């Protein structure tokens, strides 16, 4: 580097060539001034309700006795089980009573299904008027009159 009397020394900012390793195609680490990581984004704040529902609390049931129940897994044996048992029992009784009522009144159910099937299979024929339009029949004058009447009802005229 040559300097004249009025110039300040300049730093060489050109990248230095990487040393070549024998038999390896791996790039060396970039110099520290080139290794910039973006700042980490701030953590997202959850809704307080969602945060309380998804919180992991490993010490919550550590001191309570547990038991394994089929189809439910490991359950704490505390007073919350006394709330769940009557609810499940009530639901099961309702489910079984539904089938008992349906079996005891089978005639009414079968009659209703048979009537419905009859109406689907044998519809009542309608009287067709040959002078009445049954498809895409229209006239522009009647369509415009209908549109005019509709628009006047919207405007309050």
Helices and strands as residue ranges (DSSP letters): G 32-34, H 48-53, E 66-69, E 73-76, H 80-104, H 106-121, H 140-155
